[in-house]
């Protein structure tokens, strides 16, 4: 049982720790110290829900109806391209982070809606959690698959918590406009690249 939990933690962490739209947004909010707790909770809870669905057998249904992933892929591509262009516009500006107050940023409602969209309109989230994690977890049988799920869930909570609250240590670095432009530029390139890749795959 312990090995199943360790396997779930390791695979879950390896899938989450990657440059992507979701992590980029959590990092940006963490540096700003704006709405970090709800953002981290949305990421972790969403992952846990999807992991449970995958282990419960939803992955089989998704494989039988691939059109569902096609629809999500197009919606996700449109959102990522739009957000990437906004990040590119910010990168060309002269924004500076106020490390004492967190600077200006999106409202709680906007931040929450953006995080939900980045999470639930990303087809890779479904592929990673429902199909891949669900498939691997089910090879451990009962109750091993649920221990595996617990390990993957802990990995998600650990990563997003560390990313969101650890990012504030970079506050002084991003007090300089050039560092902020580099970050937004990297976010823009990442999101636009992901959006284009989804269009190509579709």
C-alpha positions as CSV (number, residue, x, y, z in Angstrom):
1,X,0.0,0.0,0.0
2,X,2.8,2.4,0.8
3,X,4.5,1.7,-2.5
4,X,1.2,2.5,-4.3
5,X,1.1,5.9,-2.4
6,X,4.7,6.7,-3.3
7,X,4.0,5.8,-6.9
8,X,1.0,8.0,-7.0
9,X,2.9,10.9,-5.5
10,X,5.8,10.5,-7.9
11,X,3.7,10.2,-11.1
12,X,1.4,13.0,-10.0
13,X,4.3,15.3,-9.2
14,X,6.0,14.5,-12.5
15,X,2.9,15.4,-14.5
16,X,2.2,18.7,-12.5
17,X,5.7,20.1,-12.4
18,X,5.9,21.4,-16.0
19,X,5.9,24.8,-17.6
20,X,2.3,25.5,-18.5
21,X,-0.5,28.0,-18.4
22,X,-1.8,26.8,-15.0
23,X,1.6,27.0,-13.3
24,X,2.5,30.3,-14.9
25,X,-0.7,31.9,-13.6
26,X,-0.2,30.5,-10.1
27,X,3.4,31.8,-10.2
28,X,2.3,35.3,-11.3
29,X,-0.3,35.5,-8.6
30,X,2.1,34.2,-6.0
31,X,4.7,36.9,-6.9
32,X,2.0,39.5,-6.6
33,X,0.7,38.0,-3.4
34,X,-2.9,38.4,-4.7
35,X,-5.6,35.8,-4.1
36,X,-3.0,33.0,-3.5
37,X,-5.2,30.8,-1.3
38,X,-8.2,30.5,-3.6
39,X,-6.0,30.0,-6.6
40,X,-4.1,27.2,-4.9
41,X,-7.3,25.6,-3.7
42,X,-8.9,25.7,-7.2
43,X,-5.8,23.9,-8.7
44,X,-5.6,21.3,-6.0
45,X,-9.3,20.6,-5.6
46,X,-9.7,20.4,-9.4
47,X,-6.8,17.9,-9.7
48,X,-8.3,15.8,-6.9
49,X,-11.7,15.7,-8.5
50,X,-10.3,14.7,-11.9
51,X,-8.0,12.0,-10.3
52,X,-11.0,10.5,-8.5
53,X,-13.1,10.6,-11.7
54,X,-10.3,8.9,-13.6
55,X,-9.9,6.1,-11.1
56,X,-13.7,5.7,-10.8
57,X,-13.7,4.8,-14.5
58,X,-14.6,8.1,-16.4
59,X,-11.5,7.6,-18.5
60,X,-13.1,4.7,-20.2
61,X,-16.1,6.8,-21.1
62,X,-13.9,9.6,-22.5
63,X,-12.0,7.1,-24.7
64,X,-15.3,6.0,-26.1
65,X,-16.4,9.5,-26.9
66,X,-13.3,11.3,-28.2
67,X,-15.3,14.2,-29.5
68,X,-15.5,15.5,-25.9
69,X,-11.7,16.1,-25.9
70,X,-11.9,17.7,-29.4
71,X,-14.4,20.3,-28.1
72,X,-12.3,21.0,-25.0
73,X,-9.1,21.2,-27.2
74,X,-10.6,24.0,-29.4
75,X,-12.0,25.9,-26.4
76,X,-8.7,25.6,-24.6
77,X,-6.7,26.8,-27.7
78,X,-8.8,29.9,-28.1
79,X,-8.5,30.8,-24.4
80,X,-4.7,30.1,-24.3
81,X,-4.1,32.2,-27.4
82,X,-6.1,35.1,-26.0
83,X,-4.4,35.0,-22.7
84,X,-1.0,34.7,-24.3
85,X,-1.6,37.8,-26.3
86,X,-2.6,39.7,-23.2
87,X,0.6,38.6,-21.5
88,X,2.6,39.7,-24.6
89,X,1.0,43.2,-24.3
90,X,2.0,43.3,-20.6
91,X,5.6,42.3,-21.5
92,X,5.9,45.3,-23.8
93,X,4.7,47.6,-21.1
94,X,6.6,49.0,-18.1
95,X,4.8,47.3,-15.2
96,X,6.6,47.2,-11.8
97,X,5.6,45.0,-8.9
98,X,5.0,46.7,-5.6
99,X,6.4,44.2,-3.1
100,X,4.8,45.8,-0.1
101,X,1.2,45.9,-1.4
102,X,1.3,43.3,-4.2
103,X,0.7,45.9,-6.9
104,X,-2.3,46.1,-9.1
105,X,-3.8,42.9,-10.4
106,X,-7.0,41.1,-11.3
107,X,-9.9,41.1,-8.9
108,X,-10.7,38.0,-6.9
109,X,-13.6,37.2,-9.3
110,X,-11.4,37.7,-12.4
111,X,-8.5,35.6,-10.9
112,X,-10.9,32.8,-9.9
113,X,-12.6,32.7,-13.4
114,X,-9.2,32.8,-15.1
115,X,-7.8,30.0,-13.0
116,X,-11.0,27.9,-13.6
117,X,-10.6,28.4,-17.3
118,X,-6.9,27.6,-17.4
119,X,-7.6,24.4,-15.5
120,X,-10.9,23.1,-17.0
121,X,-10.3,24.2,-20.6
122,X,-6.9,22.5,-20.8
123,X,-7.3,19.1,-22.5
124,X,-3.8,18.1,-21.1
125,X,-5.3,18.1,-17.6
126,X,-7.9,15.5,-18.7
127,X,-5.2,13.4,-20.4
128,X,-2.9,13.5,-17.4
129,X,-5.3,13.0,-14.6
130,X,-8.3,11.1,-15.9
131,X,-6.7,8.9,-18.6
132,X,-3.0,8.5,-17.5
133,X,-3.3,8.6,-13.7
134,X,-6.6,6.8,-13.8
135,X,-5.2,4.0,-15.9
136,X,-2.0,3.6,-13.9
137,X,-3.9,3.7,-10.6
138,X,-6.3,1.0,-11.6
139,X,-3.3,-1.4,-12.1
140,X,-2.9,-1.4,-8.4
141,X,-6.3,-3.0,-7.7
142,X,-8.3,-2.4,-4.5
143,X,-7.6,-0.6,-2.3
144,X,-4.2,0.1,-3.8
145,X,-5.7,2.4,-6.5
146,X,-7.2,4.7,-3.9
147,X,-3.9,4.8,-2.0
148,X,-2.3,5.7,-5.3
149,X,-4.9,8.5,-5.7
150,X,-4.1,9.8,-2.3
151,X,-0.5,10.0,-3.2
152,X,-1.2,11.9,-6.4
153,X,-3.6,14.3,-4.5
154,X,-0.9,15.0,-1.9
155,X,1.5,15.8,-4.7
156,X,-0.9,18.3,-6.2
157,X,-1.5,20.0,-2.9
158,X,2.2,20.1,-2.1
159,X,3.2,21.5,-5.6
160,X,0.6,24.2,-5.9
161,X,1.0,25.3,-2.3
162,X,4.8,25.5,-2.7
163,X,4.5,27.4,-6.1
164,X,1.9,29.9,-4.8
165,X,3.4,30.7,-1.5
166,X,7.0,30.2,-2.4
167,X,6.8,32.6,-5.3
168,X,6.7,35.6,-2.9
169,X,10.4,35.0,-2.2
170,X,10.9,36.3,-5.7
171,X,9.2,39.6,-4.9
172,X,12.3,41.7,-4.7
173,X,13.6,40.3,-8.0
174,X,10.3,41.2,-9.7
175,X,10.3,44.7,-8.3
176,X,12.4,45.5,-11.3
177,X,10.4,46.2,-14.5
178,X,12.8,44.2,-16.7
179,X,12.3,41.0,-14.6
180,X,8.5,41.4,-14.8
181,X,8.7,41.8,-18.6
182,X,10.8,38.6,-18.9
183,X,8.2,36.7,-16.8
184,X,5.3,38.0,-18.9
185,X,7.2,37.3,-22.0
186,X,7.8,33.7,-21.0
187,X,4.2,33.3,-20.0
188,X,3.1,34.7,-23.4
189,X,5.4,32.4,-25.4
190,X,4.3,29.4,-23.3
191,X,0.6,30.0,-23.7
192,X,0.7,30.9,-27.3
193,X,2.8,27.9,-28.0
194,X,0.4,25.6,-26.1
195,X,-2.6,27.2,-27.9
196,X,-1.0,26.6,-31.4
197,X,-0.1,23.1,-30.4
198,X,-3.7,22.4,-29.5
199,X,-4.9,23.8,-32.9
200,X,-2.4,21.6,-34.7
201,X,-3.5,18.5,-32.7
202,X,-7.1,19.3,-33.5
